[in-house]
Amino acid sequence: MPAERLQKIIAAAGVASRRKAEQLITSGHVKVNGTTVTELGSKADPETDHIRVNGKLLQPSEQRHAYFLLNKPKGYVTTMSDPQKRPTVMDLLRGIRGRVYPVGRLDYASEGLLLLTNDGELANQLMKAASHVAKTYLVKVAGTPREEALEKLRKGLSIATDDGKRVRTAPAAVRVVKEAANPWYEITLIEGRNRQLRRMFEAVGHHVEKIKRVRYGPLTLDVPPGEFRQLTLKEVQRLKSAIKGTDRKSPR
Protein backbone atom coordinates (compact mmCIF):
# COMPACT_ATOMS: atom_id res chain seq x y z
CA MET A 1 0.00 0.00 0.00
CA PRO A 2 1.43 3.47 -0.89
CA ALA A 3 2.60 5.67 1.97
CA GLU A 4 0.09 8.31 3.13
CA ARG A 5 0.27 11.34 5.36
CA LEU A 6 0.10 10.38 9.03
CA GLN A 7 -2.84 12.65 9.85
CA LYS A 8 -4.88 11.04 7.08
CA ILE A 9 -4.08 7.54 8.35
CA ILE A 10 -5.04 8.47 11.93
CA ALA A 11 -8.29 10.07 10.80
CA ALA A 12 -9.18 7.12 8.55
CA ALA A 13 -8.70 4.74 11.47
CA GLY A 14 -11.35 6.64 13.43
CA VAL A 15 -9.04 7.85 16.18
CA ALA A 16 -9.61 11.57 15.67
CA SER A 17 -10.55 14.16 13.08
CA ARG A 18 -7.86 15.26 10.62
CA ARG A 19 -7.38 18.54 12.52
CA LYS A 20 -7.06 16.78 15.88
CA ALA A 21 -4.70 14.23 14.33
CA GLU A 22 -2.42 17.07 13.23
CA GLN A 23 -2.36 18.37 16.81
CA LEU A 24 -1.48 14.90 18.11
CA ILE A 25 1.44 14.71 15.69
CA THR A 26 2.89 18.16 16.38
CA SER A 27 2.59 17.66 20.15
CA GLY A 28 4.66 14.46 19.99
CA HIS A 29 1.95 11.88 20.69
CA VAL A 30 2.55 9.81 17.55
CA LYS A 31 5.29 7.22 16.95
CA VAL A 32 6.13 5.35 13.76
CA ASN A 33 8.16 2.19 14.24
CA GLY A 34 9.21 3.39 17.69
CA THR A 35 10.29 6.90 16.60
CA THR A 36 8.34 9.98 17.61
CA VAL A 37 7.20 11.94 14.56
CA THR A 38 6.24 15.63 14.81
CA GLU A 39 6.38 16.79 11.19
CA LEU A 40 2.99 17.13 9.50
CA GLY A 41 4.40 16.15 6.13
CA SER A 42 5.51 12.76 7.43
CA LYS A 43 4.16 9.67 5.69
CA ALA A 44 3.75 6.02 6.60
CA ASP A 45 2.28 2.81 5.25
CA PRO A 46 -0.58 1.71 7.54
CA GLU A 47 -0.20 -1.90 6.34
CA THR A 48 3.50 -2.32 7.14
CA ASP A 49 4.47 0.42 9.64
CA HIS A 50 3.71 0.25 13.36
CA ILE A 51 1.93 3.49 14.23
CA ARG A 52 1.16 4.33 17.84
CA VAL A 53 -1.06 7.21 19.01
CA ASN A 54 -0.74 8.01 22.72
CA GLY A 55 1.00 4.64 23.10
CA LYS A 56 -1.82 2.65 21.50
CA LEU A 57 -1.08 0.66 18.35
CA LEU A 58 -3.14 1.95 15.45
CA GLN A 59 -5.20 -0.65 13.66
CA PRO A 60 -5.62 -0.41 9.88
CA SER A 61 -8.85 1.22 8.80
CA GLU A 62 -10.68 -2.08 8.60
CA GLN A 63 -13.38 -0.92 10.99
CA ARG A 64 -16.66 0.04 9.52
CA HIS A 65 -17.37 3.74 9.43
CA ALA A 66 -20.30 4.86 11.56
CA TYR A 67 -22.41 8.02 11.19
CA PHE A 68 -24.86 9.38 13.74
CA LEU A 69 -27.25 12.32 14.02
CA LEU A 70 -27.73 13.62 17.57
CA ASN A 71 -30.17 16.21 18.90
CA LYS A 72 -27.84 18.04 21.29
CA PRO A 73 -29.61 19.63 24.26
CA LYS A 74 -28.31 22.89 25.71
CA GLY A 75 -26.01 22.43 28.66
CA TYR A 76 -23.66 20.00 26.92
CA VAL A 77 -20.25 20.76 25.45
CA THR A 78 -19.30 19.43 22.00
CA THR A 79 -16.03 17.78 23.00
CA MET A 80 -14.79 14.30 23.88
CA SER A 81 -14.08 15.42 27.47
CA ASP A 82 -14.21 18.65 29.46
CA PRO A 83 -11.63 19.90 32.00
CA GLN A 84 -14.43 21.73 33.84
CA LYS A 85 -16.29 18.41 34.24
CA ARG A 86 -19.34 19.69 32.37
CA PRO A 87 -21.52 17.12 30.57
CA THR A 88 -20.34 16.35 27.02
CA VAL A 89 -22.27 15.07 24.03
CA MET A 90 -20.39 11.78 24.43
CA ASP A 91 -22.40 11.16 27.62
CA LEU A 92 -25.52 10.90 25.44
CA LEU A 93 -24.22 8.14 23.14
CA ARG A 94 -25.39 4.92 24.73
CA GLY A 95 -24.77 1.52 23.21
CA ILE A 96 -22.45 2.61 20.38
CA ARG A 97 -19.65 0.17 19.64
CA GLY A 98 -16.36 1.82 18.77
CA ARG A 99 -15.41 5.45 19.01
CA VAL A 100 -17.00 8.36 17.18
CA TYR A 101 -16.43 12.08 17.61
CA PRO A 102 -18.34 15.30 16.85
CA VAL A 103 -18.15 17.00 13.46
CA GLY A 104 -17.66 20.68 14.23
CA ARG A 105 -19.38 22.10 17.27
CA LEU A 106 -22.45 23.63 18.85
CA ASP A 107 -21.63 25.81 21.83
CA TYR A 108 -22.73 25.01 25.40
CA ALA A 109 -25.94 27.05 25.22
CA SER A 110 -26.92 25.97 21.69
CA GLU A 111 -28.89 22.90 20.74
CA GLY A 112 -29.98 20.85 17.78
CA LEU A 113 -28.49 18.72 15.00
CA LEU A 114 -24.96 17.45 15.57
CA LEU A 115 -23.16 14.88 13.43
CA LEU A 116 -20.80 12.30 14.95
CA THR A 117 -18.63 9.84 13.04
CA ASN A 118 -15.36 7.91 12.94
CA ASP A 119 -14.91 8.82 9.27
CA GLY A 120 -12.08 11.30 9.66
CA GLU A 121 -11.90 12.13 5.97
CA LEU A 122 -15.58 13.10 5.78
CA ALA A 123 -15.38 15.07 9.02
CA ASN A 124 -12.38 17.00 7.73
CA GLN A 125 -14.16 17.85 4.47
CA LEU A 126 -17.34 18.97 6.26
CA MET A 127 -15.41 21.27 8.61
CA LYS A 128 -13.55 23.03 5.82
CA ALA A 129 -14.93 26.51 5.22
CA ALA A 130 -14.72 25.84 1.48
CA SER A 131 -17.17 22.91 1.72
CA HIS A 132 -20.12 25.36 1.69
CA VAL A 133 -22.51 22.74 3.04
CA ALA A 134 -25.59 24.68 4.14
CA LYS A 135 -26.61 24.63 7.80
CA THR A 136 -29.97 25.99 8.96
CA TYR A 137 -30.73 27.36 12.44
CA LEU A 138 -33.71 28.72 14.36
CA VAL A 139 -32.55 31.80 16.25
CA LYS A 140 -34.40 33.81 18.91
CA VAL A 141 -33.14 37.36 19.39
CA ALA A 142 -33.77 40.10 21.93
CA GLY A 143 -35.71 42.93 20.32
CA THR A 144 -36.83 43.24 16.72
CA PRO A 145 -34.11 44.00 14.16
CA ARG A 146 -34.97 46.54 11.47
CA GLU A 147 -35.25 45.37 7.89
CA GLU A 148 -31.99 47.16 7.07
CA ALA A 149 -30.24 45.07 9.74
CA LEU A 150 -31.64 41.85 8.27
CA GLU A 151 -30.41 42.91 4.84
CA LYS A 152 -26.90 43.31 6.26
CA LEU A 153 -27.09 39.73 7.55
CA ARG A 154 -28.28 38.52 4.15
CA LYS A 155 -25.53 40.30 2.21
CA GLY A 156 -22.70 39.57 4.66
CA LEU A 157 -21.08 41.82 7.24
CA SER A 158 -17.87 42.22 9.21
CA ILE A 159 -17.52 40.28 12.48
CA ALA A 160 -14.67 39.61 14.90
CA THR A 161 -12.94 36.21 15.08
CA ASP A 162 -11.52 34.41 18.12
CA ASP A 163 -8.02 35.76 17.36
CA GLY A 164 -9.21 39.38 17.24
CA LYS A 165 -9.21 39.72 13.46
CA ARG A 166 -12.21 40.71 11.41
CA VAL A 167 -13.76 38.73 8.58
CA ARG A 168 -16.70 39.25 6.26
CA THR A 169 -19.43 36.64 6.48
CA ALA A 170 -20.81 34.94 3.38
CA PRO A 171 -24.37 35.79 2.26
CA ALA A 172 -27.03 34.13 4.42
CA ALA A 173 -30.70 33.31 3.99
CA VAL A 174 -32.83 35.03 6.66
CA ARG A 175 -36.58 34.82 7.19
CA VAL A 176 -38.95 35.49 10.08
CA VAL A 177 -40.63 32.38 11.47
CA LYS A 178 -42.32 33.96 14.51
CA GLU A 179 -43.02 37.64 15.01
CA ALA A 180 -42.89 38.74 18.64
CA ALA A 181 -41.17 41.20 20.96
CA ASN A 182 -38.29 38.72 20.84
CA PRO A 183 -38.76 37.15 17.39
CA TRP A 184 -37.51 33.87 15.91
CA TYR A 185 -35.65 33.74 12.60
CA GLU A 186 -34.58 30.92 10.32
CA ILE A 187 -30.97 31.47 9.24
CA THR A 188 -29.09 29.40 6.67
CA LEU A 189 -25.29 29.70 6.55
CA ILE A 190 -22.77 28.14 4.19
CA GLU A 191 -19.89 28.55 6.66
CA GLY A 192 -19.43 27.74 10.33
CA ARG A 193 -17.21 30.13 12.25
CA ASN A 194 -17.13 29.92 16.04
CA ARG A 195 -20.07 31.82 17.59
CA GLN A 196 -20.87 33.20 14.14
CA LEU A 197 -24.62 33.67 14.57
CA ARG A 198 -24.21 35.42 17.90
CA ARG A 199 -21.57 37.75 16.48
CA MET A 200 -23.63 38.49 13.35
CA PHE A 201 -26.60 39.65 15.40
CA GLU A 202 -24.38 41.52 17.85
CA ALA A 203 -22.97 43.40 14.85
CA VAL A 204 -26.47 44.75 14.12
CA GLY A 205 -27.24 45.51 17.77
CA HIS A 206 -29.15 42.44 18.98
CA HIS A 207 -28.39 39.73 21.52
CA VAL A 208 -29.10 36.11 20.60
CA GLU A 209 -31.14 34.29 23.25
CA LYS A 210 -31.48 30.82 21.71
CA ILE A 211 -29.95 28.84 18.83
CA LYS A 212 -31.19 25.52 17.49
CA ARG A 213 -29.68 23.84 14.42
CA VAL A 214 -32.42 22.08 12.47
CA ARG A 215 -30.73 21.13 9.21
CA TYR A 216 -27.25 20.15 8.05
CA GLY A 217 -26.91 19.79 4.29
CA PRO A 218 -29.49 17.15 3.27
CA LEU A 219 -30.14 16.07 6.89
CA THR A 220 -33.08 17.32 8.97
CA LEU A 221 -33.37 17.16 12.77
CA ASP A 222 -35.89 14.38 13.46
CA VAL A 223 -35.12 12.96 16.92
CA PRO A 224 -36.05 14.29 20.40
CA PRO A 225 -33.51 16.24 22.51
CA GLY A 226 -30.79 13.98 23.88
CA GLU A 227 -31.59 11.18 21.42
CA PHE A 228 -29.62 10.00 18.38
CA ARG A 229 -29.96 7.71 15.36
CA GLN A 230 -27.67 6.18 12.77
CA LEU A 231 -27.61 7.69 9.28
CA THR A 232 -28.79 5.54 6.41
CA LEU A 233 -26.45 4.69 3.56
CA LYS A 234 -28.46 7.00 1.30
CA GLU A 235 -28.09 9.88 3.78
CA VAL A 236 -24.31 9.35 3.96
CA GLN A 237 -24.11 9.37 0.18
CA ARG A 238 -26.15 12.58 -0.01
CA LEU A 239 -23.92 14.20 2.62
CA LYS A 240 -20.83 13.34 0.59
CA SER A 241 -22.54 14.67 -2.53
CA ALA A 242 -23.27 17.95 -0.73
CA ILE A 243 -19.54 18.43 -0.15
CA LYS A 244 -18.84 17.92 -3.83
CA GLY A 245 -21.53 20.44 -4.68
CA THR A 246 -23.83 18.02 -6.47
CA ASP A 247 -26.52 18.31 -3.81
CA ARG A 248 -25.93 21.87 -2.66
CA LYS A 249 -28.37 24.74 -2.65
CA SER A 250 -27.08 28.24 -2.04
CA PRO A 251 -28.96 30.46 0.46
CA ARG A 252 -31.49 32.75 -1.14
FENKA-V736978 format. One record per backbone hydrogen bond with DSSP energy under -1.0 kcal/mol. CO is the residue of the C=O (numbers start at 1). NH is the residue of the N-H. Records with the same first field share a line. If there is no record, write none. Layout:
BEGIN
CO->NH  NH
END
This chain:
BEGIN
4->44
5->9
6->10
7->11
8->12
9->13
10->15
11->14  120
17->21
18->22
19->23
20->24
21->25
22->26
23->27
24->29
25->28
29->54
30->37
31->52
32->35
35->32
39->42
42->6
44->4
45->49
50->33
51->58
52->31
53->56
56->53
60->62
66->118
67->231
68->116
69->229
70->72  114
71->226
72->112
77->79  89
82->85
87->77
88->91
89->92
92->94
101->117
107->110
108->75
111->213
112->72
114->70
115->103
116->68
117->101
118->120
119->123
120->124
121->125
122->126
123->127
128->131
134->217
135->189
136->214  215
137->187
138->212
139->185
140->209  210
146->150
147->151
148->152
149->153
150->154
151->155
152->156
154->172
157->169
159->167
161->164
165->161
167->159
173->188
175->186
178->184
183->141
184->177  178
185->139
186->175
187->137
188->173
189->135
193->196
195->199
196->200
197->201
198->202
199->203
201->206
202->205
207->142
210->140
211->111
212->138
213->113
214->221
215->136
216->219
219->216
224->227
227->71
229->69
232->236
233->237
234->238
235->239
236->240
237->241
238->242
239->243
240->244
241->246
END
